[in-house]
Amino acid sequence: MASIKINQSKVTDPESLIALCPFGAIESKNGKIEINAGCRMCRMCIRKGGGVFELVEDAAPGVDKSKWRGIAVVAEIDEDGSLHPVALELLGKARELAAKINHPVTALVIGSGTQPAAERLLAYGADEVHVYDDPALRHFRIEPYANALEDFINLTHPSSVLVGGTMNGRSLAPRVAARFRTGLTADCTVLDMSANTDLDQIRPAYGGNIMAHINTPRHRPQFATVRYKIFPIPPKDEPHGRIIAHTLAPERLTSLIEVIERRRKSAEKGIEECEVLVVCGRGVKKSEDISLLEELATLLGGRVASTRAVVEAGWLDAKRQIGLSGRTVKPKLIITCGVSGAIQFVAGMSGSELIVAINTDPNASIFKVAHVGIVGDIYQVIPELIEKIKRLKG
């Protein structure tokens, strides 16, 4: 924890020092200069105080990193036991990170009827799969699930814990991280591992204007959540690990949440599952013109997606939005139509296999990530594409 020390012997003009602070945190009391609770640690006084103010860094206690070993993946399953694909993506990334520091990879499954999911995780690279299987865990309820994850960490001491950025994962990870008084970075887009086992967590910040590099050097375990479709699913291999069963005491399975009834929504294919996407951007002049993009998407066997501006205009549903505040996609083909290429949007689609960009501005940011760039008006280019595809289809 940093603090500001005041060298009272160097104070010659108290009024000028008081005027330095834009937050009014410097004041004079009993003939001495003091800093009150209004301080925001902007350090303006240190830079312009002529040596009166000095930054003091307290020696923070560290953690014995040698006692924390392994990369753990929290593998989410549905109430029917089916494994969420983000678990396999995280498992592949965990193997990559663990190879750099020679650590094992473990997976955690919480639920009821977990055996099929646990066996599948072994086939995708887990050295150990730890299972908490109980009828009381069939439905996600935060208290018993957090107790299970806490128990798993206390038993295995993983250095890093990766959690899928799902609704359940975003509820579970911060609660358990708080129990261990450690750091959590949400919605990471890049993960890397240092030789000292510090997890390098990278995510867009300040509205996507910068890429923040976040570390947790003095605490363990390190927590990170990652969205679906950020990392590729690793190839399936021969299982080589083992499944380890755990139990929780009955009182730790209780919850203040009572599941009265569950109603399954009708199956709906989201844009995350589409192999072809045609994206509507600001270059589309009015909502009626989206029909042109719909025709192109239909011919290619895909769907129309959108940028944030189009959703905010009310032209398309929020479920079709790509980007940091929308969905992350990784189709085989994505065609952006009149999309500028803001970093928030690019972060949600940069993993696409083939990116085709159409824009009238040759300097548009989208061309920096596009594999094929077409400088032109979408109202001229798209009709030609449609006719060309129709002719090729005979």
Secondary structure, 3 states (H helix, E strand, C coil): CEEEEECHHHCCCHHHHHCCCCCCCEEEECCEEEECCCCCCCCHHHHHCCCCEEEEECCCCCCCHHHCCCEEEEECECCCCCECHHHHHHHHHHHHHHHHHCCCEEEEEEECCCHHHHHHHHHCCCCEEEEEECHHHCCCCHHHHHHHHHHHHHHHCCCEEEEECCHHHHHHHHHHHHHCCCCEECCCCEEEECCCCCEEEEEEECCCCEEEEECCCCCCCEEEEECCCCCCCCCCCCCCCEEEEECCCHHHCCCCCCCCCCCCCCCCCCHHHCCEEEEECCCCCCHHHHHHHHHHHHHCCCEEEECHHHHHCCCCCHHHEECCCCECCCCCEEEEECCCCCHHHHCCCCCCCEEEEEECCCCCHHHHCCCEEEECCHHHHHHHHHHHHHHHCC
